[in-house]
Amino acid sequence: MAQSTNSLDSLPNELIINALDSLPTRSLLPLAAVSRRFRGLVGRLHYYRLVETTVLQGRELLLECYHPSDRLSTPSLFCKYLATDGLFEAGEDANMEDLNQLYSRFKLYTGDENRRPRARWPTRRVIEGTEEPLTEVPSYDVDLEAGELFTQLCAVTNLVKVGPRRGLFLSIDNVADGVIRVWRDWLREQAERSATEQQRVGQSDPDPSSILWMDAAKNVGVRFRVLAKGEGHTPLLLGQYEDPPVSYTLEYQELIVRTNKLLLTLEASEAQQVTHAGNTIIIASYG
């Protein structure tokens, strides 16, 4: 065993990296426990893979976020990459645990082909000073009846490969899905924060409480800005301790995705594409 270890230690880093690079990330990361040297080499490969992941390798992210009653009338949201905070500052010598805590941020917008006449996007706020056509902030109205403590939104994030023309998808890979529970108290707190301008679009260190997560592992979440629409009509009969009806507008600010989760989804998608190479099938069409 000692002789085998010494033989491995005698190999130059370039040869070991070349061998390790052929492994998928799920198989690569456990090898960091072999030795301190392997930990450094695996961490370096992991870092560069995360950097490459941010370009999505010719794919796009789509978010579906809707109340169960509005599933058919709510359009999908496309995602424009903004940044992965801390990635380039970390560098190739970053701690692997720190790399797993990195998140990529995406701006949400409604694609032209998904703007349906009956889609329930009641409010759109124009972002001033942007030079790109992605100026409208998609939003959703939330109405809570008297005594209603929360509402729920179904949320699905998919990684799609666009086909020959916009609206045709050659592949769809799920990143995360779940149910976002929007509580009355959270709505009130976020609306107060927005009213005092403590939460701004694109700020460097936004309040983490503005993110609602799709899953318990916090792999994917949506950052909202909440705007109060005024008190609803107070019913004639309202219990002493019963909350009155309220209305808010949820502005979709950003999609937050754990970068490592995105990397693993991309690799699984690539592996599936290799398996089915030569068989071009249109998975879905949006028009």
N, C-alpha and C positions, 0 to 999 in steps of 0.2 A: 504493500500500500504506500509506503514511504517513497519507493522508487517511482511509482506511478505519479505521485504528487510532484516529485522533483522534475519529472519529464514534462508535466503540464506547466510548471513554473518556468521552465526553460523556453517555452514558446513565446515569441514576440506578441505584443498586444494586437498588432494588425491581423495576425492569423486567428487569434481567439475571437476578435470582433467579427471577422468575416464569417466564422462558423456560427457565432451567436445570432448574427443578423438574419440567418435563414429561418430562425424560430419565430413563431407568432408570439405576441406579447404575453398571452396567458401562460405559455411555456417558458418564456424568457425570464420573467420576473422572479419566479422561485429560485433560479440559479444564483441570485444575489446572495443567498445564504451559504454558498460554497466557501467563499473566502473574502477577505477584504478587497483583494484585487478584483475578483469577479463582481463584487458589489459596485465598484467604481466603473467597470466596463459595462455592466448591465444598465447602471444608472445613466451612463452617457448615451447608450443606444435608446433608452427609454425617452430621454430628453429630446433627441432629434426626431423621434417618431411623433412626439407630441407637437413639435414645431410643424412637421409636415401635415399633421392632422388638421391644423387650423385652415388649410386651403380646401379641405373637404374632398379633395381628389376628384373633381368633376361632378360632385353631388351637391344637393341642396337640402336644407332642413325645412320641414313643414311642421307647423303647430296647428292642431285642431283643438279648440277650447270652446265648449258650448254647454249651455244648460240642456239637460235631457229633452226638454220640450222644444228646443230650438235646433236640434241636430241637423235637420234638413235645410234650414234657412241660414245657417251660420257658415260663412266661407272659411277656407283654410287660410292660415297666415304664413307667408314666406319669411325667411330669415336672412338678414344681411350681416355678415361677420363684422364685429366691432373690434374686439381685443380679447386677449387672454392675459389678465392682470397678473404680473409677477413672473411670467414665463421667461422672457428674455433677461430679466434681472437675475433669475435663478442661475442660468448658465448650465453647462454640461456637468458641472461638479455638484449640482444641487442634491440635497437629501431626497431619497426616493419617497419618503413619507410626505415631504413637502410637495413633490410633483403630483402626488395623488390628490392633493387638496386644491389643485388649480382648476379654475372654472373659465370657460369661454363665454363671452357675451355676444348676443345677436340682436340686432334691431328688428322689430316685427313690422310687417306691412302687408297689405292686401294686394295680391297680384291682380292685374287687369282682367285676366280670364276668369277670375273667381269673384268678380264683383257682380253678384246677382241682384236683379231688381228688388227681390223680396228679402234680401239678406238683412239681418237685424244688427246693423251697426248704426245706432241712433245718433251718435255724436262723433265728429272727426275734428281734431284740433290740429291746425297747421303749425309746424315748427318753423319759427322765423330764423332766417340766416342760413338755411341749408341750400346748397347748390345742386343737390340731387333731386330727382323726381319723387323720392320717398319722403314726402312732406306731411302726409296725413297719418295721424296716430289712431290706429283702430281702437275702438272702445266698446264697452258693453254696459247696458243699464241694469242695475240690480235694485229690485223692489222687495222690501221685507214687510210683510203684513204685521199687524199688531201681535205682539207676543212671539213672533217668529225669530229664532235666535241665529239662524244661518241659512245660507243657500249653498248649492253645490254646482260645480262645473266639472264636466268630464274633460280630461286633457290627454291628448295623444301627440307624441313627438316622433316623427318618422324621418329617416334619411332616405332621400329619393335620388335616383339617377334619371336625369331628363333625357327623353328620347329625341328623335329627329327634329321635332318641333315642340315649341313650348306647350305644355299641357299634357304631353305624353310621357309616361314614366316607364322606364325599362326595368326598374327594380325598386322595391320599397322595403326598408329594413327598420324595424321598430327600435327606437332608442329608449323610450319610457312611456308608460301610460298609467293613469290613475285618476283619482277624484280629488279635486281641490275643494276644500270646505272653506267657505267665506263667511266668517263670523261677524255678527253685528258689532261687537266691541272693537274688532280689528278695523272694520270700515270707519267707525267713528274716530278712532285714533289716527288712522292714516289721512282721513279728510282734514282733521285738525292740523296735522303736520304739513299737508299741502297748502292749507290756508295761510300758514305762517311762513311759507316758502323755505322750509327747512329741507325739503326734498326737491331736487331739481334734476331735469333730464341731463344725463351725461356727466354728473358730478363724479369726482374721483373716488369718493368713499361714501356711497349712498348707504342709507340705513338698511341693515339686513332684514329688519322686520317687514319691509315692503315686498319681500319675496315670499310667495306661496309655493310650496314644494309639491310635486306630483307623487313622490315616493318617500318612504321612510328613510331610505339611504341618502336622500338629498342629492340625487344625481341630476335631476332636471327640475327647474322651477321657473316661475314667471314673476318678473318684477312689475308691480302695478303702481299707478298713481291714482289716488282716489279723490274724486271731487263730489262734494255734497250737492244735492239737487234741491235741498229744502225739505222741510217736514211734509210728510204725506197728510192726507185728510184724516183727522182724528175721529175714530168711530164714536157714536153716541154712548155705547156701552164699553167701557175700558176698565179693567180691573185695577185696583190700587197699585199693584206692583207689576203691572203688565206694560211692556215697552210699546210705544206708539209706532205706527207704520213710518218707514223712512225710505228714501230713494237716493241712490248714489250712481255715479258713473265710474267704471273701472277703465282706466287708460292702460293699454298694454305697452309698457316701456321696453322691456327686454326679455329675451329668453336666456336663461342661465343654464349651461350644460357643463357637467364635470368633464374636463378635457380627456381624462383617461377613459371614461365611459364612451365618449365619442370615438376615441381611437379603437377600442375593442369592437364597436359596432362597425366601423369602417373595415377593419380586418376581416370580420365575419362576412361582410358583404362582398369583399374582394375574393375571398375563398369560394363563396357561392358562385360568383361570376366565372371563376376559373373552372369550376365543376361543370357549369352549363355553357361553356364556351362553344360558340358556333350555333347555338339555338337562341335566336333573338325573339323575345316574346314581349309584347306590350302589356305591362301589368295593369296599368290604369290610365284613364284619360279624363282630364278635367277641361271643360270647355264652357 
